[in-house]
Amino acid sequence: MIDPVVWQRLQHVWAARHLCTHNDGLVDAKYVMKVPASTAQIGQRLTITEATVRQAIADADSLCRALGDLTRP
């Protein structure tokens, strides 16, 4: 099982990844809906910090471990 806080952070990271990949890093209404706590404004370029990336890596590791635990007896 993965912590709900970790899962929420992963969803926010995925939304940010989507912006960078499909919207040149510019915040859109879809991002604001998915990450309502964000202070970013529509049309603003999303800033991603090193700390955010490091947290995303740790959270992804937690997810991978949780998935791995599901496949072990």
C-alpha positions in Angstrom: 0.0 0.0 0.0 1.2 3.5 -0.8 0.7 6.5 1.5 -2.1 8.7 0.2 0.1 11.8 0.5 2.8 10.2 -1.7 0.1 9.2 -4.2 -1.2 12.8 -4.4 2.3 14.1 -4.9 2.8 11.6 -7.7 -0.4 12.8 -9.4 0.8 16.4 -9.2 4.1 15.4 -10.7 2.3 13.6 -13.5 0.3 16.7 -14.2 3.5 18.8 -14.3 5.1 16.2 -16.6 2.1 16.5 -18.9 2.5 20.3 -19.0 6.2 20.0 -19.9 5.6 17.4 -22.5 2.4 18.6 -24.2 2.1 22.3 -23.3 5.7 23.7 -23.4 5.6 24.0 -19.6 2.8 26.5 -19.6 0.1 26.1 -17.0 -3.4 25.5 -18.4 -6.8 25.0 -16.9 -6.5 21.2 -16.8 -3.4 21.6 -14.6 -5.1 24.0 -12.3 -8.0 21.6 -11.9 -5.7 18.6 -11.2 -3.5 20.6 -8.8 -5.9 23.0 -7.1 -3.4 23.9 -4.3 -0.9 25.2 -6.9 -0.3 29.0 -6.9 0.5 28.9 -10.6 -1.6 30.9 -12.9 -2.9 29.9 -16.4 -0.4 30.9 -19.0 2.5 31.0 -16.5 5.5 28.8 -17.1 5.7 26.1 -14.5 8.8 26.2 -12.4 10.1 22.8 -11.1 12.8 22.8 -8.4 15.5 20.3 -7.7 13.8 19.5 -4.4 10.6 18.7 -6.3 12.4 16.4 -8.7 14.2 14.6 -5.8 10.9 14.1 -4.0 9.3 12.8 -7.2 12.1 10.2 -7.5 11.7 9.1 -3.9 7.9 8.9 -4.4 8.3 6.9 -7.6 10.7 4.5 -5.7 8.0 4.1 -3.0 5.4 3.3 -5.7 7.7 0.7 -7.4 8.4 -1.0 -4.1 4.7 -1.1 -3.3 4.0 -2.7 -6.7 6.8 -5.1 -6.2 5.3 -6.1 -2.9 2.1 -7.1 -4.7 3.9 -9.6 -6.8 5.7 -11.4 -3.9 3.9 -14.1 -2.0 
